[in-house]
Amino acid sequence: MEIHILDMIQNLRTPIGDVVVPLITRLGDAGIIWIILTVLLIIPKTRKTGVIMMAALLVDVLLCNVFIKNLVARTRPFDVNTAVQLLVAKPRDYSFPSGHTAASFASVTALYLVGEKKMWKAALVLAVLIALSRLYLYVHYPTDIIGGVVFGSLSGYLGYKIVEWIQKKKIK
């Protein structure tokens, strides 16, 4: 069923989409857009936000990329349907969960929890676009994206709670 959904998405491809969507997905390569944002936020005025995002991304890397991906070891959709013409280089890691989506939602959740009212909304739009790009590009199944949203959001929450816990320990 998931391959059927991906094949339906392939029928929606356009020449403009074939140029724009790989650019959107590249923003999420190795979490680069979120790492850059984190670094920019480590200034004194927004240091807490930057530290929480850093913690969220670290939890995400460990949880998703080190642990879950290797535990589940799911084959990517382009390895199942080899007839699809990919617009990006073949990812070499496993499919579940989507690392692009998980890093994006870890960042969105961290921004939301820390109270960045405007920033989390813009980040959410970008996170959704990055997640959808992975389907358009045929590199993830829909459940990989759902898993990325769930585990990414959990990572954002845990990153927030870890920093909060450390701050309370320092105060005592």
C-alpha positions in Angstrom: 0.0 0.0 0.0 2.8 2.4 0.8 4.5 1.9 -2.6 1.1 2.6 -4.1 0.9 5.9 -2.3 4.4 6.8 -3.4 3.6 5.9 -7.0 0.5 8.2 -6.8 2.8 11.0 -5.7 5.1 10.2 -8.6 2.2 11.0 -10.9 2.0 14.5 -9.4 5.6 15.3 -10.3 6.2 18.4 -12.4 9.3 19.9 -14.0 9.3 22.8 -11.5 8.8 20.4 -8.6 11.7 18.3 -9.8 13.9 21.3 -9.4 12.4 22.8 -6.2 11.8 19.7 -4.1 15.4 18.5 -4.2 16.5 22.0 -3.0 14.0 21.8 -0.1 15.2 18.3 0.9 18.8 19.5 0.8 18.0 21.9 3.6 17.5 18.9 5.8 20.6 17.0 4.7 22.4 16.0 7.9 20.0 18.4 9.7 22.1 21.3 8.3 19.4 24.0 8.4 18.6 23.1 12.0 22.2 23.0 13.0 22.8 26.4 11.5 19.7 27.8 13.3 21.0 26.3 16.5 24.4 27.9 16.1 22.8 31.2 15.4 20.7 30.9 18.5 23.6 30.3 20.9 23.9 34.1 21.4 23.3 35.4 24.9 19.7 36.6 24.2 18.5 33.2 22.8 21.1 30.9 24.4 18.5 28.8 26.2 16.7 28.2 22.9 19.9 27.2 21.1 21.0 24.9 23.9 17.6 23.1 23.9 17.7 22.8 20.1 21.2 21.3 20.4 20.0 18.8 23.0 17.0 17.9 20.9 19.2 17.3 17.9 21.6 15.2 19.9 18.8 13.1 21.3 17.5 12.7 17.7 20.8 11.6 16.3 21.2 8.9 19.0 17.6 7.8 19.1 16.9 7.7 15.3 20.1 7.4 13.4 22.1 5.3 15.8 19.5 3.2 17.5 16.1 2.9 15.6 17.3 2.9 12.0 19.8 0.1 12.7 17.3 -1.8 14.8 14.5 -1.7 12.2 16.8 -1.9 9.2 14.0 -1.1 6.7 14.8 -1.2 3.0 14.2 2.1 1.1 11.3 2.3 -1.4 13.6 2.9 -4.4 15.3 -0.5 -3.7 11.8 -2.2 -3.9 10.6 -0.3 -7.0 13.8 0.0 -9.0 12.0 1.6 -12.0 11.8 5.0 -10.3 14.1 7.7 -11.5 15.6 9.3 -8.4 16.3 13.1 -8.4 18.8 12.9 -5.6 21.7 10.6 -4.7 20.6 7.3 -3.1 20.8 7.5 0.7 22.9 4.7 2.0 21.3 4.3 5.4 18.1 2.6 6.3 14.6 4.1 5.7 12.8 4.1 9.0 12.4 6.6 10.5 13.1 9.5 8.2 16.1 11.3 9.6 15.3 14.5 7.7 11.8 14.5 9.2 13.0 13.6 12.7 15.6 16.3 12.9 13.0 18.8 11.6 10.4 17.9 14.1 12.9 17.7 17.0 13.8 21.3 16.2 10.1 22.4 15.8 9.2 20.8 19.1 12.2 22.4 20.9 11.3 25.8 19.5 7.6 25.4 20.5 8.4 24.2 24.1 10.9 27.0 24.7 8.2 29.5 23.7 9.6 30.8 20.4 6.1 31.8 19.2 6.9 33.0 15.6 9.9 30.9 15.0 8.3 27.5 15.7 5.5 28.2 13.2 7.9 29.1 10.4 10.0 26.0 11.4 6.9 23.8 11.2 6.1 24.9 7.7 9.7 24.1 6.6 9.6 20.8 8.5 6.4 19.7 6.7 7.9 20.7 3.4 11.1 18.7 4.1 9.0 15.7 5.2 6.8 15.8 2.1 9.9 16.2 -0.1 11.1 12.8 1.1 8.0 11.2 -0.3 8.1 13.1 -3.6 11.7 12.0 -4.0 10.8 8.3 -3.3 13.4 7.9 -0.6 11.0 7.2 2.3 7.7 5.4 2.9 4.8 7.3 4.4 5.3 5.4 7.7 8.9 6.5 7.7 7.7 10.1 7.7 5.2 9.4 10.5 7.9 7.7 12.5 10.2 10.8 11.9 7.4 13.1 13.2 6.9 10.9 16.3 10.5 10.2 17.2 11.6 13.8 16.2 8.9 15.3 18.4 9.9 12.9 21.2 13.5 14.0 20.8 12.5 17.7 21.0 10.6 17.0 24.2 13.4 15.0 25.7 16.0 17.6 24.7 13.9 20.3 26.4 13.4 18.1 29.6 17.1 17.3 29.7 18.1 21.0 29.6 15.4 21.8 32.2 16.7 19.0 34.5 20.3 20.2 34.2 19.3 23.8 34.9 17.5 22.7 38.1 20.5 20.7 39.2 22.7 23.8 38.7 20.4 26.0 40.8 20.5 23.6 43.8 
